[in-house]
Amino acid sequence: MSETEKQKQQKYQKYVKEVTPAYSLALNMCRAFVIGGMICAFGQVILNIGSSLGLDKTTAGIWCSLVLVLCSVILTGFGIYPRLAKFGGAGTLVPITGFANSVAAPAIEYKKEGQVFGIGCKIFTIAGPVILYGLFTSWVLGLIYWVLKAVGVM
């Protein structure tokens, strides 16, 4: 490597250090833990309320899921969930609320482009790959299980 290339690389390294935001891993982990814990605690409250109203465990779980998705979508619509996600990081990726946010956010963002070409085409831009690869993986694993069971291994 020539001397000028080394100098350019050093300048670039210095520039990267200047523009890269500093963060505290411990603080980010604590924030994620607190926000994720609050979401889960809210879900538990919903389950407890459902149980106290006489719902069986399965029905209370369904209502819990519905309420968490509804709250996530409403908070996304008002711009609160993205701010919560910026603060809490991975703590907001609690599966059901994070997934609802990932479906609602593109729909809200692209609504100005119309019902078909905006919302209809863009609604699953973030959640689509999750659905696709989840379904494909479950199909492959099911096929492997079926073959192993047919051969007599399982």
C-alpha positions in Angstrom: 0.0 0.0 0.0 1.4 3.4 -0.9 1.8 6.2 1.5 -1.1 8.2 0.0 -3.4 5.3 0.3 -2.5 4.8 3.9 -3.1 8.5 4.6 -6.5 8.3 2.8 -7.4 5.2 4.9 -6.4 7.0 8.1 -8.5 10.0 7.2 -11.4 7.8 6.4 -11.0 5.9 9.7 -10.9 9.3 11.5 -14.0 10.5 9.6 -15.9 7.3 10.5 -15.1 7.7 14.2 -16.3 11.3 14.1 -19.7 10.6 12.4 -20.5 7.3 14.1 -22.7 7.9 17.1 -21.3 6.7 20.4 -23.7 4.5 22.4 -23.7 2.6 25.6 -24.4 -1.1 25.2 -25.4 -1.5 28.8 -27.8 1.5 28.6 -29.4 0.2 25.4 -29.8 -3.3 26.9 -31.5 -1.7 30.0 -33.8 0.3 27.8 -34.8 -2.7 25.7 -35.4 -4.7 28.8 -37.6 -2.1 30.4 -39.7 -1.4 27.3 -40.0 -5.0 26.3 -40.9 -5.8 29.9 -43.6 -3.1 30.0 -45.1 -4.5 26.8 -45.1 -8.0 28.2 -46.5 -6.8 31.5 -49.3 -5.0 29.7 -50.1 -8.3 27.9 -50.1 -10.1 31.2 -52.6 -7.5 32.6 -54.8 -8.1 29.6 -54.6 -11.9 30.2 -55.4 -11.4 33.9 -58.4 -9.2 33.1 -59.7 -11.8 30.6 -59.3 -14.5 33.2 -61.1 -12.5 35.8 -64.0 -11.9 33.4 -64.4 -15.7 33.1 -62.6 -16.3 29.8 -60.7 -19.6 29.4 -57.0 -19.4 28.9 -57.1 -19.7 25.1 -59.8 -17.0 24.7 -58.0 -14.7 27.0 -54.8 -15.2 25.0 -56.7 -14.4 21.7 -58.1 -11.2 23.3 -54.6 -10.3 24.6 -53.2 -10.7 21.0 -55.9 -8.6 19.5 -55.6 -5.8 22.0 -51.8 -5.7 21.7 -52.0 -5.6 17.9 -54.7 -2.8 18.1 -52.6 -0.8 20.5 -49.5 -1.2 18.4 -51.3 -0.1 15.2 -52.9 2.9 17.0 -49.6 4.0 18.5 -47.9 3.6 15.1 -50.6 5.7 13.5 -50.1 8.5 16.0 -46.3 8.3 15.6 -45.7 7.2 19.2 -44.5 3.6 18.5 -41.6 4.7 16.3 -40.4 7.1 19.1 -40.9 4.2 21.6 -38.8 2.0 19.3 -36.1 4.6 19.0 -35.8 4.7 22.7 -36.4 1.1 23.5 -34.6 -0.5 20.5 -35.0 -4.3 20.4 -37.4 -4.2 23.4 -40.2 -3.1 21.0 -39.6 -6.1 18.8 -41.7 -8.2 21.1 -43.1 -10.4 18.3 -46.8 -9.4 18.1 -46.4 -5.6 18.6 -43.3 -5.3 16.5 -44.9 -7.3 13.7 -48.1 -5.1 13.8 -45.9 -2.0 13.7 -44.0 -3.4 10.6 -47.3 -3.9 8.8 -48.9 -0.6 9.8 -45.9 1.7 9.2 -45.6 1.1 5.4 -49.4 1.3 5.0 -49.4 4.7 6.7 -46.4 5.9 4.9 -47.6 5.0 1.4 -51.3 5.9 1.8 -50.8 9.1 -0.2 -50.0 7.0 -3.3 -53.5 5.5 -3.2 -55.3 2.4 -2.1 -53.9 0.0 -4.7 -50.4 1.3 -5.6 -49.7 2.7 -2.2 -51.2 0.7 0.6 -51.9 -2.4 -1.5 -48.4 -2.7 -2.9 -46.3 -1.5 0.0 -48.1 -2.8 3.1 -45.9 -6.0 3.4 -42.6 -4.4 2.4 -41.2 -5.1 5.9 -43.4 -7.9 7.1 -43.5 -9.7 3.8 -40.1 -11.4 4.0 -40.9 -12.5 7.5 -44.1 -14.2 6.3 -42.5 -15.6 3.2 -39.5 -17.2 4.9 -41.5 -18.3 7.9 -44.0 -20.2 5.7 -41.3 -21.6 3.5 -39.2 -22.8 6.4 -42.2 -24.4 8.1 -43.0 -26.1 4.8 -39.4 -27.5 4.4 -39.3 -28.7 8.0 -42.7 -30.3 7.6 -41.5 -32.0 4.4 -38.4 -33.3 6.2 -40.5 -34.5 9.1 -42.9 -36.3 6.7 -40.1 -38.0 4.9 -38.4 -39.1 8.1 -41.7 -40.4 9.4 -42.4 -42.3 6.1 -38.9 -43.9 6.2 -39.5 -44.9 9.8 -36.8 -42.8 11.5 -39.4 -40.9 13.6 
